[in-house]
Amino acid sequence: MTQTKQKIVIDPVTRIEGHLRVEIEVDENNTVTEAWASGQLFRGIETILKGRDPRDTGLIAQRICGVCTNSHYRASITAVENAYGIVPPRNAEIVRNLVSLALFVQDHIVHYYHLHSLDYVDVVAALSADCEQASKVAHQWHKQPYNCSQGDLEAVQEKLSSFVKAGRLGLFANGYWGHQQYKLSPEENLIHMNHYLEALRIQREVSKAIAIFAGKTPHPQNLVVGGVTSVMDMLNPQRLNDYLFIIKDTQEFLKRAYLPDMKMVVAAYNDDIKAGFGRGRGNFMTSGGFPLGDDEPLFESGVIWAHDFDKLDEFDVTHITEEAARSWYADEAPTSPFDETTEPFYTDLNTDGTLKTEGKYSWIKAPRYQGEPMEVGPAARMLIGYLKGGKYVKPYMQHFMDDTGMELIDFSSSVGRNAARAVEAEVVCDMIFGFVSELIENIKYYDEETWTKYDFESLPMNTKGCAVVEVPRGTLSHFVRIDEAKVQNYQAVVPTTWNASPKDAKGRRGPYEEAIVGLTLADPKQPLEVLRAVHSFDPCLACAVHVIDAKGKTLAEHRVHPIGGL
Amino acid sequence: MTEAENTPNIAVLGVGNILFRDEGLGIYATQFLKDNYDFSPPIDLIDGGTIGMNLIHYYQSYDHLLLLDTISVDEEGEPGSVYCLPSEVLQGMGNYRRTAHEVEVLQTLELGALAGDVADIQVIAMVPEDMDSVSISLTDTVKQTLPLLIQTTLEQLEKLGVEVKQKISPVSLEQILRRYDQQQAPFHNVS
């Protein structure tokens, strides 16, 4: 049996070699029997924050990741507020939410269309679509589909055709086009690609909306310990209007493009969903949050174990530990993030460049909740929101399930995670209006408070605090320990660490690994099924390296040589 | 953005993560230009950080964009080497299958081309020495060759018709690095 097993290295899953790689072992039927996910994730935040004034951590922490700037910024500020027992005024919280929630919407749109949809949508097939027919198909999924007249679709097809045929875009030149696992019709592919292009415009608009309250982009300074600085924006009706205008436009896109497209994908890939492709262990966790004016949270909190939907545990941050038995660090034992160290202990790769799968194999630590690996993200939030009867989430989930025939277990799959993400984008976008109304009401009654005053000198010299917040990719937590009014230790446990976790001392797989094991590959040379599973988690390893990788290209003629003595 | 209507909009955009030593070189170079030169017509000098998809927003906001970044190359490029490339040279490298999740400069160049109406982009990049250390600083190698990258950027700006004048009181690279390392949040002194 063992000699028929074959090892396959999928590297890079993301662009940069070693950034995120997956190694799998398949049997003679090309079914994955074991998987190892290895990644480089930001490490060393404590090195750089140690000794700093706790009021400044947010400015540095926001640099951890450019894609998640606002998420880290807010988490860092919130952790310090928690340490000092400072509670920002409600208006400050609302302004923070207007940024955070717009980010959810933007992130979900970009993730689905630009970073993931081409795992399900065949660009080349879209070129042979009949545009008249495609327009009819679009009207089957929504009575007013977004930008889907025959003329619109013809224009899109022509544009795509020119790009694909020119071969100028690596984006479209190097996919697994024609792979037998692509299941949409040419017309459905074209509708998707149409919205892919529209989504480029929409995401840009949302980033403008975010900038209204986040102020200076791309490095915001709107948050401070105790509240927000963007007071003038909050009190300026024109700015609020601009924000709302963009959110309304985006809402249209979600309801008339994203949701119908997702329902189309769910229908086309229904067999994959029902077969449980990409299903994990079934441990889900969310910390909840974003209470609206009626004190009902947008997201409920809770923990699901092994797909047991009849029993929900309460979420408790003190159950979080990180360990490194299989990660390249010296400190291996499960430790509370308040006390963690990050001392690298690199044991290298095998001589042939493959992972040492029996030992340490990743730069990502293994976060655990009560010792167990957990999946975080939209699927966790939507499932737990549904099960707890969340006032805001449940009706949206119910509606989507009624429309598609999906059951709860189906959201625990590659396509299912995407469905949960789409439902979440819709509910979050709709709820933004609730927060805006509340803010307008408050201002109307002269509640213009946006900062809780405090005297730094009289705050405790030694303390600790943490922030556990829901961000687009899942649960994000920052932990800060303060000694003599300076940062003594700092740790961030990010959503991708939970999902991309390697195995632990007991050999339990992380969520990516668990989702991959059991998949059967149609063609081991084109492991599309594995990419679908990994990408469904919306991995963000943007925090690692940003060099332009021009390897494989001769650039000598473009090199600049110093002249004279420079 | 520049105010004059009939002059082209020009920006210098530094990208990279300042927490990883040489990875921040494009950002420091941009800040150096901002602190040491006056430009006529005025141009925008932007600390782009690692903003991923939002880069496209900048591509679409200008006529000409100089992108300062780090680069890794095959051949002779030892740390400190400087390259000046029109973005077309890099096109075709934003491989979808291999990208997927972190959006990098190469992908945004391609997505920008799809979105349409983008600036004429010139990439001016240097091979870094150390991007593993977590530190807001630069290696000596990069410090020594950064003037070449800055000079190249100034020459490109002049080619675009921008007049460059040195400011009266210069700010050194060391001062800039220190400022980035010791940034403070607002509201420190209010209580």
Chai-1 contact restraints between the chains, C-beta under 6 A:
chainA,res_idxA,chainB,res_idxB,connection_type,confidence,min_distance_angstrom,max_distance_angstrom,comment,restraint_id
A,P12,B,R98,contact,1.0,0.0,6.0,A-B,restraint_1
A,T14,B,A100,contact,1.0,0.0,6.0,A-B,restraint_2
A,T14,B,H101,contact,1.0,0.0,6.0,A-B,restraint_3
A,T14,B,E102,contact,1.0,0.0,6.0,A-B,restraint_4
A,R15,B,R98,contact,1.0,0.0,6.0,A-B,restraint_5
A,R15,B,T99,contact,1.0,0.0,6.0,A-B,restraint_6
A,R15,B,E104,contact,1.0,0.0,6.0,A-B,restraint_7
A,G44,B,V134,contact,1.0,0.0,6.0,A-B,restraint_8
A,T47,B,V134,contact,1.0,0.0,6.0,A-B,restraint_9
A,I48,B,V134,contact,1.0,0.0,6.0,A-B,restraint_10
A,R55,B,A185,contact,1.0,0.0,6.0,A-B,restraint_11
A,D56,B,Q184,contact,1.0,0.0,6.0,A-B,restraint_12
A,D56,B,A185,contact,1.0,0.0,6.0,A-B,restraint_13
A,L59,B,Q183,contact,1.0,0.0,6.0,A-B,restraint_14
A,L59,B,A185,contact,1.0,0.0,6.0,A-B,restraint_15
A,R63,B,I18,contact,1.0,0.0,6.0,A-B,restraint_16
A,R63,B,L19,contact,1.0,0.0,6.0,A-B,restraint_17
A,G66,B,G49,contact,1.0,0.0,6.0,A-B,restraint_18
A,G66,B,T50,contact,1.0,0.0,6.0,A-B,restraint_19
A,G66,B,I51,contact,1.0,0.0,6.0,A-B,restraint_20
A,G66,B,G52,contact,1.0,0.0,6.0,A-B,restraint_21
A,V67,B,G52,contact,1.0,0.0,6.0,A-B,restraint_22
A,V110,B,M53,contact,1.0,0.0,6.0,A-B,restraint_23
A,L115,B,A100,contact,1.0,0.0,6.0,A-B,restraint_24
A,L115,B,H101,contact,1.0,0.0,6.0,A-B,restraint_25
A,L118,B,Y96,contact,1.0,0.0,6.0,A-B,restraint_26
A,R168,B,Q91,contact,1.0,0.0,6.0,A-B,restraint_27
A,R168,B,G92,contact,1.0,0.0,6.0,A-B,restraint_28
A,L169,B,E110,contact,1.0,0.0,6.0,A-B,restraint_29
A,G170,B,G92,contact,1.0,0.0,6.0,A-B,restraint_30
A,G170,B,M93,contact,1.0,0.0,6.0,A-B,restraint_31
A,G170,B,G94,contact,1.0,0.0,6.0,A-B,restraint_32
A,G170,B,N95,contact,1.0,0.0,6.0,A-B,restraint_33
A,L171,B,G94,contact,1.0,0.0,6.0,A-B,restraint_34
A,L171,B,Y96,contact,1.0,0.0,6.0,A-B,restraint_35
A,L171,B,E110,contact,1.0,0.0,6.0,A-B,restraint_36
A,N174,B,N95,contact,1.0,0.0,6.0,A-B,restraint_37
A,N174,B,Y96,contact,1.0,0.0,6.0,A-B,restraint_38
A,N174,B,R97,contact,1.0,0.0,6.0,A-B,restraint_39
A,G175,B,Y96,contact,1.0,0.0,6.0,A-B,restraint_40
A,G175,B,R97,contact,1.0,0.0,6.0,A-B,restraint_41
A,L200,B,A115,contact,1.0,0.0,6.0,A-B,restraint_42
A,R204,B,H57,contact,1.0,0.0,6.0,A-B,restraint_43
A,S207,B,N54,contact,1.0,0.0,6.0,A-B,restraint_44
A,S207,B,H57,contact,1.0,0.0,6.0,A-B,restraint_45
A,P218,B,G49,contact,1.0,0.0,6.0,A-B,restraint_46
A,P218,B,I51,contact,1.0,0.0,6.0,A-B,restraint_47
A,H219,B,G49,contact,1.0,0.0,6.0,A-B,restraint_48
A,V224,B,A185,contact,1.0,0.0,6.0,A-B,restraint_49
A,V224,B,F187,contact,1.0,0.0,6.0,A-B,restraint_50
A,T229,B,P186,contact,1.0,0.0,6.0,A-B,restraint_51
A,D455,B,S191,contact,1.0,0.0,6.0,A-B,restraint_52
A,H535,B,A100,contact,1.0,0.0,6.0,A-B,restraint_53
A,P539,B,H101,contact,1.0,0.0,6.0,A-B,restraint_54
A,L541,B,E102,contact,1.0,0.0,6.0,A-B,restraint_55
A,A542,B,E102,contact,1.0,0.0,6.0,A-B,restraint_56
A,V545,B,M131,contact,1.0,0.0,6.0,A-B,restraint_57
A,H546,B,G16,contact,1.0,0.0,6.0,A-B,restraint_58
A,H546,B,N17,contact,1.0,0.0,6.0,A-B,restraint_59
A,H546,B,T50,contact,1.0,0.0,6.0,A-B,restraint_60
A,V547,B,T70,contact,1.0,0.0,6.0,A-B,restraint_61
A,V547,B,S72,contact,1.0,0.0,6.0,A-B,restraint_62
A,I548,B,D69,contact,1.0,0.0,6.0,A-B,restraint_63
A,I548,B,I71,contact,1.0,0.0,6.0,A-B,restraint_64
A,I548,B,V105,contact,1.0,0.0,6.0,A-B,restraint_65
A,I548,B,A125,contact,1.0,0.0,6.0,A-B,restraint_66
A,D549,B,S72,contact,1.0,0.0,6.0,A-B,restraint_67
A,A550,B,I71,contact,1.0,0.0,6.0,A-B,restraint_68
A,A550,B,V73,contact,1.0,0.0,6.0,A-B,restraint_69
A,K551,B,S72,contact,1.0,0.0,6.0,A-B,restraint_70
A,K551,B,D74,contact,1.0,0.0,6.0,A-B,restraint_71
A,L555,B,V73,contact,1.0,0.0,6.0,A-B,restraint_72
A,L555,B,Y83,contact,1.0,0.0,6.0,A-B,restraint_73
A,A556,B,E75,contact,1.0,0.0,6.0,A-B,restraint_74
A,H558,B,Y83,contact,1.0,0.0,6.0,A-B,restraint_75
A,H558,B,C84,contact,1.0,0.0,6.0,A-B,restraint_76
A,H558,B,L85,contact,1.0,0.0,6.0,A-B,restraint_77
A,R559,B,Y83,contact,1.0,0.0,6.0,A-B,restraint_78
A,V560,B,V82,contact,1.0,0.0,6.0,A-B,restraint_79
A,V560,B,C84,contact,1.0,0.0,6.0,A-B,restraint_80
A,V560,B,T152,contact,1.0,0.0,6.0,A-B,restraint_81
A,P562,B,L148,contact,1.0,0.0,6.0,A-B,restraint_82
A,L566,B,P147,contact,1.0,0.0,6.0,A-B,restraint_83
A,L566,B,L148,contact,1.0,0.0,6.0,A-B,restraint_84
